[in-house]
């Protein structure tokens, strides 16, 4: 859903020149504000380097629009037949659409897991921990080949197929299936229970993640022009009214990719 200043002088080891430590002088608030404005920096509220979401899951950058307002922009239609749907219509699984040399699945595992271990280099993830799984709130260990962690399409491919994607060009479907905005690492059994459900039929058991989850669905559907059913829109609105200031997540991946 992927996170300037001068670095401090390196500490030297024994036998090298001693470290020279400069005394820090606090700047007046007005001077500090002016300096930040000139450099384009903004201080974090608690000075920490934050990552992820407080309720689990990755934290994509947020736009200025609210998710509740963006929901009203989605077309409302009935669900089309599932006829013709198969996973292959969205391209080969986990295509390297961003050309970084790694498959999409490993990209998302690297983004969402902690204590990540690789087979070699920085691509194939073999182990890690999903901390505060978005769907259940539990920590889940990841081991390649016998994992309890899935990569979920927040808007399921089958759901998208029945709400517009069946008529898309292949390149757009490949982009949709590999867009980090639409992908999160989650506990496997919760993902299986979700299946291809939309917000009218399934929401995470972790109630603290429902607002970010629905906001992300709205963002994905808005980006790609996927419509919603009336029951789905009503369910989304019920969730988002409880967090009406939730910003709409944004993603930078293109909506077209090579049709593989």
N, C-alpha and C positions, 0 to 999 in steps of 0.2 A: 503498500500500500506502500520505495524508496525512494537525512537525517536528516581579529586577524592579528593582529597584534604581533609583537616581537617575541620569539621563543626565548626562554631563559637560557643563559650560557650553560654548556654541559659541565657536569661535575667531573673533575679529573681524578685519575687514580694515583696511588702512591708513586713517587718518583717523578711526577710531572709538576708543573707549576701549580701553586695553591690556588684554590678558588677564591675569586674576589667577589664579595657580596656587597651590592649597593644598598644603601639605606633608602627605603621607600618613603616618599613624601606624599601625603594625601592631597589630592587636588580638591579645591572648593567645588561644590556641586555644580555651580554655573559653568566653571571651566571644564569640568568633566563632561557635561552635557554638550558643550560646544565642540570638544574634541571628538566625541562619539558621532556627532552630526557630520563632522568633516570626513571622518574615516568610513562612514556608512555602517558602523557597528551599533549594536544595541545590547545592553547588558541583560543577561538572564535574571529573572527575579530573585533566584536564590544562588546565582553564581555557579550552578551545576551544569554539566553537559548532559542534557536529557535525551533519551531515546525511547522509542516505543510508546505504548499507550498505557495510562494508569490502570486500565481495565483489561489489559492483555491485548496482544495483536500489535502489528506494526502501526506506526502513526504516519500516514501519508500527509504531505503538505496540504494545508487547508486554504481554500479560496475565501473570498469575501462574502459570497452568497450563502444563505442558510440552506440547509438540506430540506427543511420544511417548505421553504419558498420554491426551491428547485423541483420538489415533488409535483407542484402544480403545473410545471412545464411538460411533464410526461404525458404522452397520448394514452388514452384509456380505450382499450378494445378487448374483444373476446380472445380467448386462447385459440390459436390455429391448430390444426391436426399435427401430431408428432410424426406423421408419415415422412419417410425419407431420412429421418435423423439417424446418424451414427457418429461415433467419436471421430472417425476419419474425415468427416466433412469439415472439421476444424483444423485439419492438418495433422502431421505427425506429432505425437505427444512430446511436449517440452522442447519445441524447436528453439534454437538459439537466434531469436529474432533481433536481439540487440547487438549481435556480432561481437560479443565479448569473449567468445571461445568456450563458454559454459552453457549447459542446457538451462532452460527456465526453472526447472524444478530445483536444481542446485542453487541457482541465484536466490530463490525464495527461502530455501533452507538457510543459506548463509545470512540472509537479511533477518530472519525471524528467530533463529535459535541462538542460545548462549553457549559458551564453551565449545565452539565448533572445532571439530577435527576433520582434516582432509586426508584423502588417500594419497595424493601427491599434489604439489602445487597449491592452488587456491580454488579448485573447481569442484571435484567430487567430494561431497560431504559424507563422511562415514559415521559421525557421531556428534551428539550435542544434546542440549536440553531445551525443550519448549517451556519457558517459564510463564506461568499464569496463562494457560491455554485460553484463547478468546472464548471458546464455546462452553467450557466447563469450569474454568478458573483454576484448574489443577496443573501442577508441573508434570511434564511428560518427557521421558527419556527417548531419544531418537537413536536407533542403531540401524544402519543401512542393511536392507535385506530382511529384517524382522521388526520393522518399525511399527510403533503405535501412533505415528504422526503421518497425516495426509497433507497434501497441498490441495486446498479447496478452492473451486471457482465460486466466489461470493454470489455471483449470478450464474447459476448452473448453465452449462452449455445446452442441455435439453430445454430448459426454460427459455433461454434466448432464442433457440430455434423456433419455438412455438409463438414467439412474440416479435418476429421480424427477421431474425438471422437466417431463416430458411431461404430468404430471397437475396441475401448479400452475396457479393463476389467473394471468391475463396480467400483472397488476400485479407479482406476485412475480418473474416472468421478466424484466420490464423492469428491475426493481431489480437483479437478479442480473447482467444484461448490462452495467450501468453502475456497479457498485459498485467504488470505487477499490481496495478490498481484493483484488479479483479481476483487477486490470488493471496491467500494467507495460509500459513502452516497451522494446523488444528489437530486436536485429538481424533484419532481415526474412527472410533465407534460413534462419536457425535456426528462426524461427517457422514457416515453411512446412514444414520437416522434421518439426517436432513435429506439425503438423496438429491432429487432435482426440485425440491420444494421451493416455493417463493414465500414471501413474508406472511401471506395469508394462511399458509399451512405449517410453517416451521419458523421458530425463532430460537436463538441460543438459550440454553438453560441458565447460563451466566447472565443474569439480568443487567449487570453493570455494563455489558458489552452490546446490549440491544440497540442503543442509540448509535454508536459508531458503526455497527453492522448494517443497520437500515440506511444510514447516511451514505455508506459506501455503496450499497446497492443502487441508491438513487443516483450517485455520481457515475457509476458504470453505465446505467441505463440511459442517463442523459447524454453521456459522451458518445455512445454508439447508436442512439436512437432506438433503443429497445422499449417497447410499450409495456404497460401494466394493465392487469385486469381491474375491474372495479373493486372486487374483494381485496385484492393485493394493495391497491392504493389506500383503501380505508384502513387496512392493518398497518401500513407504513405511517399514515397520518397519526394513528393512535399512539404509536411509539414516539414519533418526533414531536408531538405536542407536549410531551413530558420533558423535552430537552430542546425547546424551540430555537435556542441560540447555537445549536450545533452547526458548525461550519461544514460546507460541502467539501469533501476531500477532492483533490485534483491530482491528476497523473500526467506525465509528460510523454508517455509512449505513443507513437503514431497509431492511427486507426487502420493502417494498411501494412501488410508484411508479405514477403515472398510466399506464394502459394505452394507450400510443401505438403 
